Amino acid sequence: MQTPNAKLPVFSAKTTASVIAKSVEMQVTRVSDAGTQPLADRLAIEEPLEIRVEFFEGEEKKSKSVSITMRTPGHDEELAAGFLFTEGILRSPSDVIEIIGCGPKTGAGQTPNTVKVRLAPNASVNWPKLERHFYSTSSCGVCGKASLDALEVPGLRQIASEGFQIAATEISALQGQVRAHQSVFDQTGGLHGAALFTAKGELLEVREDVGRHNAVDKLLGAQFNSGKTPLSNCLLFLSGRASFELVQKALVAGIPMIVAVGAPSSLAVELAKRFNITLVGFVRDGRFNIYHGEWRVNSPQIKTAPSTQKVCSQ
């Protein structure tokens, strides 16, 4: 639940996104029917980020490295918070004292490549239950998990059928709004985008990253840090495909609907059906496919009633 009176975490100004390079210019050779020519091109920066958690066991302060992920520099504090939130480690902004970038500024982005998340003394973290090694790459958010049994975050709750609905015409217009805010994608053509929208199709926030799951973590981390979760009145837009781990992240954040430009995986659809999330894919040229949850799309052509599945009680 949202905790408006909770003390929100403090963020370091060392890694302020507005002053961080997210793309770099390189010389390439362009080949065409007319021959070859040298020209300058811009590439999205990809660098490792280590997420460390500082926590208490009794009176003893400890530090643990929980993730090394390849990301585009910028919004690193949001990335750390979003990752820990959607993995079930953080439950409330009050669990966090501060999130700071640390270490030397390195690489093309000239930014610290380590983020430390300092947890409050009363924050409860059950490390033995997690027992995952969160080492991932920019192309896969779950490849480092110990086994398929460990994929699902504990305590997931089914999304209620009522409360969120959006017009089909608004869905078709989402991609254009997101593209207008993808400045680094315009420069490089090499970044994924994630965005939050209201039921009226109003854009709330956009994040970009070389990794699909990183873009979502940055987006959801910003909302978590601001005490705005759960996001029961929001839609998650993905510029690429909808995979299992992205649906799971939306589920942890309480998001009732996902719209993706690309295709969903079979496991993503299974998870959406199990937890009552509306999943839309292949949004382009005024068309899209609904894989589950048609009742949340307001259109004269759709006459499906809301799901009669009971909401899980926990």
TAQUICOR-V28627 format. One record per run of one state. SS is the DSSP state (a for helix, b for strand, c for the rest). FROM is the first residue (numbers start at 1). TO is the last residue. If there is no record, write none. Layout:
# TAQUICOR-V28627
ss=SS from=FROM to=TO
ss=SS from=FROM to=TO
This chain:
# TAQUICOR-V28627
ss=c from=1 to=9
ss=b from=10 to=11
ss=c from=12 to=12
ss=a from=13 to=15
ss=c from=16 to=16
ss=a from=17 to=19
ss=c from=20 to=22
ss=b from=23 to=32
ss=c from=33 to=34
ss=b from=35 to=44
ss=c from=45 to=46
ss=b from=47 to=57
ss=c from=58 to=59
ss=b from=60 to=71
ss=c from=72 to=75
ss=a from=76 to=86
ss=c from=87 to=92
ss=a from=93 to=95
ss=b from=96 to=106
ss=c from=107 to=110
ss=b from=111 to=119
ss=c from=120 to=126
ss=a from=127 to=130
ss=c from=131 to=133
ss=b from=134 to=135
ss=c from=136 to=136
ss=b from=137 to=137
ss=c from=138 to=139
ss=b from=140 to=140
ss=c from=141 to=147
ss=a from=148 to=150
ss=c from=151 to=165
ss=b from=166 to=167
ss=a from=168 to=179
ss=c from=180 to=182
ss=a from=183 to=188
ss=c from=189 to=191
ss=b from=192 to=197
ss=c from=198 to=202
ss=b from=203 to=209
ss=c from=210 to=211
ss=a from=212 to=225
ss=c from=226 to=234
ss=b from=235 to=238
ss=c from=239 to=241
ss=b from=242 to=242
ss=c from=243 to=243
ss=a from=244 to=252
ss=c from=253 to=256
ss=b from=257 to=260
ss=c from=261 to=263
ss=b from=264 to=264
ss=c from=265 to=265
ss=a from=266 to=275
ss=c from=276 to=277
ss=b from=278 to=284
ss=c from=285 to=286
ss=b from=287 to=292
ss=c from=293 to=293
ss=a from=294 to=296
ss=b from=297 to=298
ss=c from=299 to=314
